[in-house]
């Protein structure tokens, strides 16, 4: 079964206008709200807006696409098993503040500020044509560590992250030697050939027709200063683990397991001042997902948001266990705190969304538990088998997710 497990549930916590198609009905009305400063509406259900300039851009591109382009885009997403990008899934959270303490973090505040500098009409066009998912699918289908030009890690992180990756492969008691590790680079959406490949996949055009649409989409991106000439970290503000196990059909059959780290995530961790241990904590989390794939730890009686939250909190705990353990990365106390903060910062309040990863407090609890467990094993240097670690995690899960508003 094809799977993709992302580091983030959403890129932001409070932007009510940026929502993606395919969200649960309980999560958002498809008709986007109107801002106080703009008298325009944006309706994802019909791909229409009262903004005439934005609508003209949509109509011009749509006129060049097959009549069933929207159905094709939805089908590709539904069949892929790949979670949507954090930016596409950014949505006002449905939250009961009486039960849980949950709110903005420094990470979500930074992302909100970045998104606030982008024209809403531009974002609407990119969401309508699936563009915000292009970097993720490009990495899944074509990314490889053998192509350092298009998928290489930032130079300043190359050595430390490569060492951490190799350490994770050796640490766990499941086979991880076939996982390929590389980066999503911000500028993917500036490459006409790569964008054209995604137009073919999502919208059903090929050859010169796909190239023409790609160039129009790139021009729209370039026209908005908030997107930094196509080099915005928002395009790659995520990291994810991918497995195509048991997949028999194109285009995913035969793809190797992958661990992909977005360049935008490195930028965010730098802005937050946790660029030392933070990236390695993220890597530990994503490699923990590969442990889950190999050991069959995704299965549980839970469904919907609770099921996703369980697997994500488990990856938080497993990841911190690895980066803290004496036979893992053996981070010192200061770096352990930095790693734990990384998990806290990316918690989300989307309790009703199927991609809910856990609140900031829940992610911090799971991470701290993993660190404490590793600290208790320091003297003997013993690494718990993944199945044993899973059993101990399951016992603690109710503690991690218990209501905490009155604590």
For each residue, the residues with C-beta under 8 A, 3 or more apart:
1: 81 245 246 247
2: 80 81 82 243 244 245 247 252
3: 81 241 242 243 245 293 298
4: 80 81 82 83 136 140 240 241 242
5: 83 240 241 242 286 289 292 311 312 315
6: 9 83 86 238 239 240 355
7: 238 239 240 265 282 285 286 346
8: 11 86 237 238 346 348 357
9: 6 86 89 308 312 348 350 353 355 356 357
10: 13 86 89 90 91 348 350 353 355
11: 8 85 86 87 89 90 108 111 115 234 237 238
12: 15 18 90 108 111 112 115
13: 10 93 103 104 105 108 112 348 349
14: 92 104 108 112
15: 12 18 90 91 92 112 115 116
16: 19 32 33 91 92
17: 32 33 35 42 120 123
18: 12 15 87 88 90 91 115 120 123 127
19: 16 23 27 28 32 44 89 90 91 127
20: 23 44 84 88 89 90 91 127 132
21: 30 44 45 74 127
22: 74 77 78 84
23: 19 20 27 28 89 91 353
24: 27 352 353 354
25:
26: 94 352
27: 19 23 24 91 94 350 352 353
28: 19 23 91 92
29: 32
30: 21 43 44 45
31: 41 42 43 44 45
32: 16 17 19 29 41 42 43 44 124
33: 16 17
34: 38 39 40 41
35: 17 38 120
36:
37:
38: 34 35 51 120
39: 34 50
40: 34 49 50 51 54 120 121
41: 31 32 34 49 50
42: 17 31 32 49 51 54 120 121 124
43: 30 31 32 46 47 48 49
44: 19 20 21 30 31 32 47 127 128
45: 21 30 31
46: 43
47: 43 44 58 62 70 128
48: 43 55 58
49: 40 41 42 43 54 55 58 121 124
50: 39 40 41 55
51: 38 40 42 54 55 121 124
52: 55 56
53: 56 57 121
54: 40 42 49 51 57 58 121 122 124 125
55: 48 49 50 51 52 58 59
56: 52 53 59 60
57: 53 54 60 61 121 125 220
58: 47 48 49 54 55 61 62 124 125 128
59: 55 56 62 63
60: 56 57 63 64 216
61: 57 58 64 65 125 129 213 216 217
62: 47 58 59 65 69
63: 59 60
64: 60 61 205 209 212 213
65: 61 62 69 203 204 205 213
66: 69 72 203 204 205
67:
68: 71 72 204
69: 62 65 66 72 73 203 204
70: 47 73 74
71: 68 74 75
72: 66 68 69 75 76 202 203 204
73: 69 70 76 77 129 130 202 203
74: 21 22 70 71 77 78
75: 71 72 78 79
76: 72 73 79 80 201 202
77: 22 73 74 80 82 84 130 133
78: 22 74 75
79: 75 76
80: 2 4 76 77 137 252
81: 1 2 3 4
82: 2 4 77 133 136 137 140 242
83: 4 5 6 89 240 355
84: 20 22 77 88 89 132 133 355
85: 11 88 89 132 133 135 136 237 238
86: 6 8 9 10 11 89 90 237 238
87: 11 18 90 115 132 234 235 237
88: 18 20 84 85 127 132 133
89: 9 10 11 19 20 23 83 84 85 86 350 353 355
90: 10 11 12 15 18 19 20 86 87 111 115
91: 10 15 16 18 19 20 23 27 28 350 353
92: 14 15 16 28
93: 13 102 348 349 350 351 353
94: 26 27 350 351 352 353
95: 100 102 349 351
96: 99 100 351
97: 100 101 102 405
98: 405
99: 96 403 405
100: 95 96 97 349 351 359 361 403 404 405
101: 97 359 361 404 405 407
102: 93 95 97 347 349 359 360 361
103: 13 349 360
104: 13 14 108 109 112
105: 13 108 109 344 345 346 347 360
106: 109 110 272 345
107: 110 111 268 272 345 346
108: 11 12 13 14 104 105 111 112 345
109: 104 105 106 112 113
110: 106 107 113 114 268 271 272
111: 11 12 90 107 108 114 115 234 237 268
112: 12 13 14 15 104 108 109 115 116
113: 109 110 116 117
114: 110 111 117 118 226 232 233 234
115: 11 12 15 18 87 90 111 112 118 123 234
116: 15 112 113
117: 113 114 225 226
118: 114 115 122 123 224 226 227 232 234
119: 122 123 224 226
120: 17 18 35 38 40 42 123 124
121: 40 42 49 51 53 54 57 124 125
122: 54 118 119 125 126 220 221 223 224 226 227
123: 17 18 115 118 119 120 126 127
124: 32 42 49 51 54 58 120 121 127 128
125: 54 57 58 61 121 122 128 129 131 220
126: 122 123 129 131 132 217 220 221
127: 18 19 20 21 44 88 123 124 130 131 132
128: 44 47 58 124 125
129: 61 73 125 126 202 203 217
130: 73 77 127 133 134 198 202 203
131: 125 126 127 134 189 198 217 221
132: 20 84 85 87 88 126 127 235
133: 77 82 84 85 88 130 136 137 202
134: 130 131 137 138 188 189 194 195 198 202
135: 85 138 139 184 188 189 235 236 262
136: 4 82 85 133 139 140 184 238 240 260
137: 80 82 133 134 140 141 198 201 202
138: 134 135 141 142 143 184 188 194 197 198
139: 135 136 142 143 151 182 184 258 260
140: 4 82 136 137 143 242 252 255 258 260
141: 137 138 197 201 251 252 255
142: 138 139 194 197
143: 138 139 140 147 150 151 180 182 184 258 260
144: 147 151 180 182
145: 148 151 180 181 182
146:
147: 143 144 150 151 152 182
148: 145 151 152
149: 152
150: 143 147 185 188 191 194
151: 139 143 144 145 147 148 182 183 184 185
152: 147 148 149 158 182 183 185
153: 157 158 161 162 182 183 261
154: 157 158 183 263 266
155: 158
156:
157: 153 154 160 161 266 279
158: 152 153 154 155 161 162
159: 162 163
160: 157 163 164 279 280
161: 153 157 158 164 165 181 261 279 280 283
162: 153 158 159 165 166 181
163: 159 160 166 167
164: 160 161 167 168 280 283 284 323 329
165: 161 162 168 169 181 259 283 287
166: 162 163 169 170
167: 163 164 170 171 322 328 329
168: 164 165 171 172 176 283 284 287 322 328
169: 165 166 172 176 177 179 287
170: 166 167
171: 167 168 322 325 327 328 383
172: 168 169 176 287 291 322 386
173: 383 385 386
174: 290 291 294 295 386
175: 178 294
176: 168 169 172 179 257 287 290 291 294
177: 169
178: 175 256 257
179: 169 176 256 257 258 259 287 290
180: 143 144 145 256 257 258 259
181: 145 161 162 165 258 259 260 261
182: 139 143 144 145 147 151 152 153 258 260 261
183: 151 152 153 154 236 260 261 262 263
184: 135 136 138 139 143 151 188 235 236 238 260 261 262 263 264
185: 150 151 152 188 236 263
186: 230 231 232 233 235 236 263 264
187: 190 191 230 231
188: 134 135 138 150 184 185 191 194 195 235 236
189: 131 134 135 195 217 218 221 230 235
190: 187 218 221 229 230 231
191: 150 187 188 194 195
192: 195 196 211 214 215 218
193: 196 197 211 214
194: 134 138 142 150 188 191 197 198
195: 134 188 189 191 192 198 199 214 217 218
196: 192 193 199 200 210 211 213 214
197: 138 141 142 193 194 200 201 210
198: 130 131 134 137 138 194 195 201 202 214
199: 195 196 202 203 205 210 213 214 217
200: 196 197 203 204 205 206 210
201: 76 137 141 197 198 251
202: 72 73 76 129 130 133 134 137 198 199
203: 65 66 69 72 73 129 130 199 200 210 213
204: 65 66 68 69 72 200
205: 64 65 66 199 200 209 210 213
206: 200 209 210
207: 210 211
208: 211 212
209: 64 205 206 212 213
210: 196 197 199 200 203 205 206 207 213 214
211: 192 193 196 207 208 214 215
212: 64 208 209 215 216
213: 61 64 65 196 199 203 205 209 210 216 217
214: 192 193 195 196 198 199 210 211 217 218
215: 192 211 212 218 219
216: 60 61 212 213 219 220
217: 61 126 129 131 189 195 199 213 214 220 221
218: 189 190 192 195 214 215 221 222 230
219: 215 216 222 223
220: 57 122 125 126 216 217 223 224
221: 122 126 131 189 190 217 218 224 227 229 230
222: 218 219 227 229 230
223: 122 219 220
224: 118 119 122 220 221 227
225: 117 228
226: 114 117 118 119 122 232
227: 118 122 221 222 224 230 231 232 234 235
228: 225 231 232
229: 190 221 222
230: 186 187 189 190 218 221 222 227 235
231: 186 187 190 227 228
232: 114 118 186 226 227 228 235 264
233: 114 186 236 237 262 263 264 265 267 268
234: 11 87 111 114 115 118 227 237 264
235: 87 132 135 184 186 188 189 227 230 232 264
236: 135 183 184 185 186 188 233 262 263 264 265
237: 8 11 85 86 87 111 233 234 262 264 265 268
238: 6 7 8 11 85 86 136 184 262 264 265
239: 6 7 259 260 261 262 265 282 283 285 286
240: 4 5 6 7 83 136 259 260 286
241: 3 4 5 257 258 259 260 286 287 289 290 293
242: 3 4 5 82 140 255 257 258 259 260
243: 2 3 257 258 290 293
244: 2 247 252 253 254 255 256 257
245: 1 2 3 257 293
246: 1
247: 1 2 244 252 253 254 255
248: 253
249: 252 253
250: 253
251: 141 201
252: 2 80 140 141 244 247 249 255
253: 244 247 248 249 250
254: 244 247
255: 140 141 242 244 247 252 258
256: 178 179 180 244
257: 176 178 179 180 241 242 243 244 245 290 293
258: 139 140 143 179 180 181 182 241 242 243 255
259: 165 179 180 181 239 240 241 242 283 286 287 290
260: 136 139 140 143 181 182 183 184 239 240 241 242
261: 153 161 181 182 183 184 239 265 266 279 282 283 286
262: 135 183 184 233 236 237 238 239 265 266
263: 154 183 184 185 186 233 236 266 267
264: 184 186 232 233 234 235 236 237 238 267 268
265: 7 233 236 237 238 239 261 262 268 269 279 282
266: 154 157 261 262 263 269 270 275 279
267: 233 263 264 270 271
268: 107 110 111 233 237 264 265 271 272
269: 265 266 272 274 275 278 279 282 342
270: 266 267 273 275
271: 110 267 268
272: 106 107 110 268 269 275 278 341 342 345
273: 270
274: 269 277 278 338 341 342 345
275: 266 269 270 272 278 279
276: 335 338
277: 274 280 281 323 331 335 336 338 339 342
278: 269 272 274 275 281 282 338 339 341 342
279: 157 160 161 261 265 266 269 275 282 283
280: 160 161 164 277 283 284 323 329 331 339
281: 277 278 284 285 319 320 323 338 339 340 342 343 367
282: 7 239 261 265 269 278 279 285 286 319 342
283: 161 164 165 168 239 259 261 279 280 286 287 319
284: 164 168 280 281 287 288 318 319 320 322 323 328 329 339
285: 7 239 281 282 288 289 315 316 318 319 343
286: 5 7 239 240 241 259 261 282 283 289 290 315 319
287: 165 168 169 172 176 179 241 259 283 284 290 291 319 322
288: 284 285 291 292 314 315 316 317 318 319 322
289: 5 241 285 286 292 293 311 315
290: 174 176 179 241 243 257 259 286 287 293 294
291: 172 174 176 287 288 294 295 297 318 386
292: 5 288 289 295 296 297 298 311 314 315 318
293: 3 241 243 245 257 289 290 298
294: 174 175 176 290 291
295: 174 291 292 386 387 390
296: 292 299
297: 291 292 311 314 386 390
298: 3 292 293 311
299: 296
300: 307 310 311
301:
302: 306 307 310
303: 306 307
304: 307 308 354
305: 308 309 350 351 352 353 354 355 356
306: 302 303 309 310
307: 300 302 303 304 310 311
308: 9 304 305 311 312 354 355 356 357
309: 305 306 312 313 356 357 358 362 401
310: 300 302 306 307 313 314 397
311: 5 289 292 297 298 300 307 308 314 315
312: 5 9 308 309 315 316 357 358 363
313: 309 310 316 317 357 358 362 363 366 393 397 400 401
314: 288 292 297 310 311 317 318 366 390 393 397
315: 5 285 286 288 289 292 311 312 318 319
316: 285 288 312 313 319 320 343 358 363 366 367 370
317: 288 313 314 320 321 366 367 369 370 373 389 393 396
318: 284 285 288 291 292 314 315 321 322 370 386 389 393
319: 281 282 283 284 285 286 287 288 315 316 322 323 343 367 370
320: 281 284 316 317 323 324 336 339 340 343 366 367 368 369 370 371 374
321: 317 318 324 325 328 370 371 373 374 384 389
322: 167 168 171 172 284 287 288 318 319 325 328 329 374
323: 164 277 280 281 284 319 320 328 329 331 336 339
324: 320 321 328 329 330 331 336 339 370 371 374 375
325: 171 321 322 328 329 330 374 377 378 383
326: 330 374 377 378 381
327: 171 330 381 383
328: 167 168 171 284 321 322 323 324 325 374 383
329: 164 167 280 284 322 323 324 325
330: 324 325 326 327
331: 277 280 323 324 335 336 339
332: 335 336
333: 336 337
334: 337 338
335: 276 277 331 332 338 339
336: 277 320 323 324 331 332 333 339 340 371
337: 333 334 340 341
338: 274 276 277 278 281 334 335 341 342
339: 277 278 280 281 284 320 323 324 331 335 336 342 343 367 371
340: 281 320 336 337 343 344 364 367 368 371
341: 272 274 278 337 338 344 345
342: 269 272 274 277 278 281 282 338 339 345 346
343: 281 285 316 319 320 339 340 346 347 363 364 366 367
344: 105 340 341 347 360 361 363 364 367
345: 105 106 107 108 272 274 341 342 360
346: 7 8 105 107 342 343 357 360 363
347: 102 105 343 344 357 358 359 360 361 362 363 364
348: 8 9 10 13 93 356 357 358 359
349: 13 93 95 100 102 103 359
350: 9 10 27 89 91 93 94 305 353 355 356
351: 93 94 95 96 100 305 356
352: 24 26 27 94 305 356
353: 9 10 23 24 27 89 91 93 94 305 350 356
354: 24 304 305 308
355: 6 9 10 83 84 89 305 308 350
356: 9 305 308 309 348 350 351 352 353
357: 8 9 308 309 312 313 346 347 348 363
358: 309 312 313 316 347 348 362 363 366 400 401
359: 100 101 102 347 348 349 362 363
360: 102 103 105 344 345 346 347 363 364
361: 100 101 102 344 347 364 365 404
362: 309 313 347 358 359 365 366 400 401
363: 312 313 316 343 344 346 347 357 358 359 360 366 367
364: 340 343 344 347 360 361 367 368
365: 361 362 368 369 399 400
366: 313 314 316 317 320 343 358 362 363 369 370 393 396 400
367: 281 316 317 319 320 339 340 343 344 363 364 370 371
368: 320 340 364 365 371 372
369: 317 320 365 366 372 373 393 396 400
370: 316 317 318 319 320 321 324 366 367 373 374
371: 320 321 324 336 339 340 367 368 374 375
372: 368 369 375 376
373: 317 321 369 370 376 377 384 389 392
374: 320 321 322 324 325 326 328 370 371 377 378
375: 324 371 372 378
376: 372 373
377: 325 326 373 374 380 381 382 383 384
378: 325 326 374 375 381
379:
380: 377
381: 326 327 377 378
382: 377
383: 171 173 325 327 328 377
384: 321 373 377 388 389 392
385: 173 388 389
386: 172 173 174 291 295 297 318 389 390
387: 295 390 391
388: 384 385 391 392
389: 317 318 321 373 384 385 386 392 393
390: 295 297 314 386 387 393 394
391: 387 388 394 395
392: 373 384 388 389 395 396
393: 313 314 317 318 366 369 389 390 396 397
394: 390 391 397
395: 391 392
396: 317 366 369 392 393 399 400
397: 310 313 314 393 394 400 401
398: 401 402
399: 365 396 402
400: 313 358 362 365 366 369 396 397
401: 309 313 358 362 397 398
402: 398 399
403: 99 100 406
404: 100 101 361 407
405: 97 98 99 100 101
406: 403
407: 101 404
